[in-house]
Amino acid sequence: MDAEAPPFHRKVTGEKNKLDRRNIARMHVPGIFFMETLFSPAGSGAKDGNLQGAKQYRNCQFFTPETRRSTHFFWDYLHDYDLHDPTIAQSLNKSMVEGFLEDKFIIEGQQEVLDADPDFKMSGIAADAPLAHFRRTLSRKIEEERQQLAA
């Protein structure tokens, strides 16, 4: 509530005023991430259902393994305003690619560690609670599948 606009939103709207923001994210195991984002003028009552002046985004990311060492990554990034203006979708795409490229270096470094030591166990920090939850959920589903195949 009453926050600065994030860079990706500021790029497409020029928004300089404070905003109220809501994010709802869902992870569907094994590899679909879906996030709904809403920005509204600060104090405009969006939390009570007044969406006048609000702008919304839908971001969906899909992951599917290709090999033991590689994964395909697909995404879409939708918006609900100024649909006639293609520069908004282009800017959102560019922001998504920039964000991914920031992570790519770390992801590749993690892969190098895993390749060097196949017994290496990754661990998270307290701030990674959602990631830890996802890993536990995925591990549980893999174990359930293994048990079904063994039966």
Secondary structure, 3 states (H helix, E strand, C coil): CCECCCHHHHHHHCCCCCEEEEEEEEEECCCEEEEEEEEEECCCCHHHCCCCCCEEEEEEEEEEECCCCCEEEEEEEEECCCCCCHHHHHHHHHHHHHHHHHHHHHHHHHHHHHHHCCCCCCCCCHHHHHHHHHHHHHHHHHHHHHHHHHC
